[in-house]
C-alpha cells in the first residue's frame, strides 16, 4: 500500500512538472469546494457527480490536443466504516461542449481511475488522472472531474457518504506534439501468476524538441474465486501482487532499432480481494540523445503478476465512452 501511495504522489508531481514545458498552459480550475457524495448500491444505474469548481473551459481547433491531469484530489469517508465496509470509487475526467451539449457519437469523452477504499487500514484514496482530450471539431469545450461510489453494504436503509476535501483541481496544457491511444475491448487480457503481459503498444513519432514523455495508465482487477469478470481465481490466494513499467524501443520508420529499450521506474502494487481493483499509473521520460538517429518510440506497458490470483487488465470503454486503459505521449 505504501508503494501505491508513493507512486501516486510521484506521478502527480511529475505530471504537474511537465506542464512547465508546455507550449500553452491554461490556468488550472479554481480550487474545488468541499464536496460530499452518496454511496450507491452496485445495481444502481451508472452515474457521475461532477466535483464543483473543477471545470476548465477552453477553445480548441479541430484535432487540437489538450493534456489534462488532476491535482490535489483525495477521497475520504464521512460515515463511520468498519472492516468489510469496502467502498468502490470511480473518478473520471469528462469533457463536453461548453454549452453542455454532448460530443459527437463515437468520440472518446474521458478516462477513469478506480479502486476500493478498504477500511480500517486505508483512510483515503488519492487518484491520479491523466488523459488527452482531442477536439472533434473547432469549438469551446468544458472538461471537469467527476466521481461515483458504490458498495454492497448499501441496503436495508443504510447510508454512507464520501467526501472530496476542498482543493481538487483539473489542469490543462497544450504541447507541440501529442498522441493518445486506448486499449480496445479486444485487448482485454488476464495475466497468470508468474507471467508478464505486454499491452497498450503504440508507435509514437517524436518531434524535433528535446524531451518526450510517455504516460501509460491501466485499470486492473484481481480475479477472485468465482469472479464474473475473469476466471482462474481460487480461494487459496487473497488477491494479487503486480509490477508495472513502460518499455519504449527507439526505432526508425522502417522498424530498425537504435540501441536497447528505454525503461521507466517499476511500480509495485498489492491488490487484495477487498481492494479488488486498482488503477496503475506509469510514466517514462526520454531525451533526443537517448533516441540516437531514431525518430520513433515503440512503447508498451509491462504487467508482471508476481503473486496470487490472475490479474485482469480492463480494456475498451465504460459508459459515456470513457477510457479504461490508455496511453498518452507528447514532446515538451
C-alpha positions in Angstrom: 0.0 0.0 0.0 2.9 2.4 0.8 4.3 1.7 -2.6 1.0 2.6 -4.2 0.7 5.9 -2.3 4.3 6.8 -3.1 3.8 6.0 -6.8 0.6 8.1 -7.0 2.3 11.1 -5.3 5.3 10.8 -7.6 3.1 10.5 -10.8 1.0 13.5 -9.8 4.1 15.6 -9.1 5.8 14.6 -12.4 2.7 15.3 -14.4 2.5 18.8 -12.9 6.1 19.5 -13.6 5.7 18.5 -17.2 3.3 21.4 -17.7 6.2 23.8 -17.3 7.4 22.8 -20.7 4.0 23.2 -22.4 3.6 25.4 -25.4 0.4 26.8 -23.9 -0.8 26.3 -20.4 -4.3 27.2 -19.4 -4.9 28.2 -15.7 -6.0 25.2 -13.7 -9.5 25.1 -12.5 -10.2 27.0 -9.3 -9.8 25.0 -6.1 -12.9 22.9 -5.6 -15.0 23.4 -2.5 -15.6 20.5 -0.1 -17.9 18.0 -1.9 -19.9 15.2 -0.3 -21.4 12.4 -2.4 -23.5 9.3 -1.5 -22.5 5.7 -2.0 -25.0 3.7 -4.1 -25.7 0.0 -4.3 -23.9 -1.8 -7.0 -27.1 -2.4 -9.0 -27.8 1.4 -9.2 -27.6 2.9 -12.7 -24.2 4.3 -13.8 -23.9 8.0 -12.8 -21.2 10.5 -12.1 -21.4 13.5 -9.9 -19.3 16.5 -11.1 -16.9 17.9 -8.5 -17.8 21.6 -8.2 -15.0 24.0 -9.0 -13.0 21.6 -11.2 -14.4 22.8 -14.6 -11.9 24.0 -17.2 -13.4 25.8 -20.3 -11.3 26.5 -23.4 -11.5 27.0 -27.1 -9.7 24.5 -29.4 -9.3 24.0 -33.1 -10.4 20.7 -34.7 -7.9 18.0 -33.8 -6.2 20.1 -31.1 -4.9 18.0 -28.2 -5.2 19.1 -24.6 -3.3 17.2 -21.9 -5.5 17.1 -18.7 -4.5 16.0 -15.2 -5.9 16.1 -11.7 -4.3 17.9 -8.8 -4.8 17.6 -5.0 -7.7 15.2 -5.3 -8.4 13.0 -2.3 -11.5 11.0 -1.2 -12.3 10.1 2.4 -15.3 8.6 4.1 -17.6 10.9 6.2 -19.6 8.0 7.6 -18.0 5.6 10.1 -16.8 2.4 8.3 -15.7 -0.9 9.8 -13.6 -3.8 8.4 -15.5 -5.2 5.4 -17.2 -1.9 4.5 -15.3 -1.6 1.3 -16.4 1.3 -0.9 -15.8 1.3 -4.7 -14.9 4.7 -6.1 -14.5 5.6 -9.8 -13.1 9.0 -10.6 -13.1 10.4 -14.1 -12.2 13.3 -16.2 -15.1 14.0 -18.6 -15.4 16.5 -21.5 -18.3 18.1 -23.4 -19.1 21.2 -25.4 -19.0 24.4 -23.3 -22.8 24.9 -23.8 -23.4 21.5 -22.2 -24.0 19.5 -25.4 -22.6 16.0 -25.6 -19.7 15.3 -28.0 -20.4 13.6 -31.3 -21.2 9.9 -31.2 -18.0 7.8 -31.2 -15.9 10.5 -29.6 -13.9 9.4 -26.6 -15.0 11.7 -23.8 -12.7 11.0 -20.9 -10.8 8.5 -18.8 -11.4 6.9 -15.4 -9.4 5.8 -12.3 -10.9 3.2 -10.0 -10.2 1.5 -6.7 -11.9 0.3 -3.5 -11.4 2.2 -0.2 -10.6 -0.6 2.3 -11.1 0.4 6.0 -9.9 0.4 8.6 -6.3 0.3 7.3 -7.0 2.8 4.5 -8.3 6.2 5.3 -8.2 7.9 1.9 -7.9 7.4 -1.9 -5.6 9.7 -3.9 -6.5 9.2 -7.6 -4.2 10.3 -10.4 -6.0 11.0 -13.6 -4.1 11.8 -16.8 -5.7 11.9 -20.3 -5.5 13.7 -23.7 -8.7 15.4 -25.0 -8.7 15.7 -28.8 -11.2 18.3 -30.1 -13.6 16.6 -32.5 -14.2 20.0 -34.3 -13.4 23.6 -33.7 -15.3 25.0 -30.7 -15.5 25.7 -27.0 -15.3 22.8 -24.5 -15.6 22.2 -20.8 -13.8 19.4 -19.0 -14.2 18.5 -15.3 -13.5 15.9 -12.6 -16.3 13.6 -11.6 -16.9 10.7 -9.2 -19.2 7.8 -8.4 -19.2 5.4 -5.5 -20.9 2.1 -4.9 -20.9 -0.8 -2.4 -22.8 -4.0 -1.5 -23.2 -2.6 2.1 -25.8 -0.2 0.8 -29.1 -2.0 1.7 -31.8 -2.1 4.4 -31.8 1.7 4.6 -28.0 2.1 5.3 -26.5 5.3 4.0 -22.8 6.1 3.6 -21.3 9.4 2.5 -17.9 10.1 0.9 -16.1 13.4 0.6 -13.7 15.2 -1.7 -12.0 17.8 0.5 -11.6 21.3 -0.9 -8.6 22.0 -3.2 -9.0 19.5 -6.1 -8.1 20.9 -9.5 -8.1 19.9 -13.1 -5.1 21.3 -15.1 -4.7 21.6 -18.9 -1.6 22.0 -21.1 -1.1 22.1 -24.9 2.2 20.6 -26.2 3.9 20.9 -29.6 3.2 17.3 -30.5 0.9 14.8 -28.7 -0.9 11.5 -29.3 -3.4 9.4 -27.4 -4.5 5.7 -27.7 -6.9 3.5 -25.8 -6.6 -0.3 -25.3 -9.5 -1.6 -27.4 -12.0 -4.1 -26.0 -10.3 -6.9 -27.9 -7.1 -6.1 -25.9 -8.6 -7.4 -22.6 -6.1 -9.8 -21.0 -5.8 -12.0 -17.9 -2.3 -12.2 -16.6 -1.5 -15.5 -14.8 0.7 -15.7 -11.7 4.4 -15.7 -12.7 3.9 -14.3 -16.2 4.3 -10.8 -17.8 1.9 -9.3 -20.3 2.8 -6.6 -22.8 -0.1 -4.3 -23.6 -1.0 -0.7 -24.8 1.5 -1.0 -27.6 1.9 2.2 -29.7 4.5 3.8 -32.0 5.0 7.5 -31.3 6.8 9.8 -33.7 8.9 12.3 -31.8 9.2 15.9 -32.9 12.4 17.9 -33.0 12.1 19.1 -29.4 14.5 17.7 -26.8 12.2 15.7 -24.5 9.5 13.1 -24.8 7.0 11.9 -22.1 5.0 8.7 -22.3 2.1 8.0 -19.9 0.6 4.5 -19.7 -2.2 4.1 -17.2 -4.3 0.9 -16.9 -7.2 -0.3 -14.6 -6.7 -3.8 -13.3 -8.6 -6.2 -11.1 -7.6 -9.3 -9.1 -9.5 -12.4 -10.3 -11.2 -13.6 -7.1 -12.6 -17.1 -6.9 -15.9 -17.2 -8.9 -15.4 -13.7 -10.2 -17.8 -12.8 -13.0 -15.1 -10.5 -14.5 -12.3 -13.0 -15.0 -11.5 -16.7 -14.4 -8.8 -18.7 -12.8 -9.0 -17.3 -9.2 -9.0 -19.7 -6.3 -9.6 -19.3 -2.5 -6.0 -20.3 -1.9 -5.0 -16.7 -2.7 -6.4 -13.5 -1.3 -5.6 -11.0 -4.1 -2.8 -10.4 -6.5 0.6 -8.6 -6.4 2.0 -6.9 -9.6 4.8 -4.9 -11.0 4.3 -2.5 -13.9 6.6 -0.4 -16.1 7.0 1.1 -19.5 9.4 -0.1 -22.2 10.0 2.1 -25.2 12.2 0.9 -28.1 13.7 3.7 -30.2 13.3 2.8 -33.9 13.3 4.2 -37.4 10.3 4.2 -39.7 11.5 1.0 -41.3 11.4 -0.8 -38.0 15.2 -1.0 -37.4 16.2 0.0 -33.8 18.6 2.3 -32.1 20.1 0.6 -29.0 18.2 -1.1 -26.2 14.7 -0.3 -25.0 14.3 2.5 -22.5 12.6 1.6 -19.2 10.6 3.5 -16.6 10.7 3.0 -12.9 8.9 -0.1 -11.7 5.6 0.4 -9.9 4.7 -2.2 -7.2 1.0 -2.9 -6.5 -0.8 -5.1 -4.0 -4.5 -5.7 -4.9 -6.2 -7.6 -2.1 -9.6 -9.2 -2.6 -11.0 -6.3 -0.6 -9.2 -3.7 -2.7 -10.5 -5.7 -5.8 -9.4 -3.2 -8.5 -6.7 -0.6 -8.9 -5.6 2.0 -11.5 -1.8 1.6 -12.1 0.0 4.7 -13.4 3.3 4.7 -15.2 5.5 7.5 -16.8 8.6 7.3 -18.9 10.8 10.3 -20.0 13.3 10.2 -22.9 15.6 12.8 -24.5 16.5 13.2 -28.1 20.0 12.0 -27.2 18.6 8.7 -26.0 16.8 8.2 -29.3 20.0 8.4 -31.3 19.1 8.8 -35.0 15.8 7.2 -34.5 12.6 9.3 -34.8 10.1 6.8 -33.3 9.4 5.2 -29.9 7.6 1.9 -29.8 6.1 1.9 -26.3 4.3 -0.8 -24.3 3.2 -1.3 -20.7 4.6 -4.4 -19.0 2.3 -6.0 -16.3 4.0 -8.8 -14.3 1.9 -10.8 -11.9 4.3 -11.6 -9.1 2.0 -13.5 -6.7 -1.6 -14.5 -6.1 -4.6 -14.9 -8.3 -4.7 -13.9 -12.0 -4.9 -10.2 -12.8 -7.4 -8.8 -15.3 -6.4 -5.8 -17.5 -9.5 -3.7 -18.3 -10.0 -2.7 -21.9 -12.4 -0.7 -24.1 -14.7 2.0 -22.8 -17.1 2.4 -19.9 -20.4 4.2 -20.3 -20.2 7.7 -21.9 -17.2 6.3 -23.9 -14.8 6.8 -21.1 -11.4 5.0 -21.5 -10.5 2.2 -19.2 -6.7 1.8 -20.0 -4.8 4.3 -22.2 -1.6 5.9 -23.3 -0.5 9.5 -23.9 2.8 10.6 -25.5 4.0 14.2 -26.1 7.0 16.3 -26.7 7.8 19.1 -24.3 
